[in-house]
Amino acid sequence: MATAADLKEKVDNFNPEHKEGPVATAIEEQTAKLPSDLFLWAALGSMAVSLTLKIMKKDDEALFVGQWPAPFLLLGVYNKLVKQEGHD
């Protein structure tokens, strides 16, 4: 069974000329400093705000804010991957 280190080595050797660009590297360095649960709390908070807006009969605003949790959770997954696997 292949270990994570073996898989990482295979991926690194698959395209050895591939390097992250300076923008991606800078973003990854900064986002790795954020705690992973920040994105979970942001998603939960936006759900609460959306519910509050819906109760206040502000349907358009509730729908707008209600679309935020998924991107927050995806950013959290990205953050976690950067922390575990690192960048170039």
Residue pairs with C-beta under 8 A, 6 or more apart in sequence:
2 10
8 85
19 88
20 28
20 87
20 88
24 87
25 87
25 88
28 82
28 87
29 87
31 75
31 78
31 79
31 82
32 79
32 82
32 83
32 86
34 79
36 76
36 79
36 80
36 83
38 76
39 72
39 73
39 75
39 76
39 79
40 72
40 73
40 76
42 68
42 72
43 68
43 69
43 70
43 72
43 73
43 76
44 69
46 65
46 66
46 68
46 69
46 72
47 66
47 69
49 65
50 62
50 63
50 65
50 66
50 68
51 62
53 59
53 61
53 62
53 65
54 62
54 66
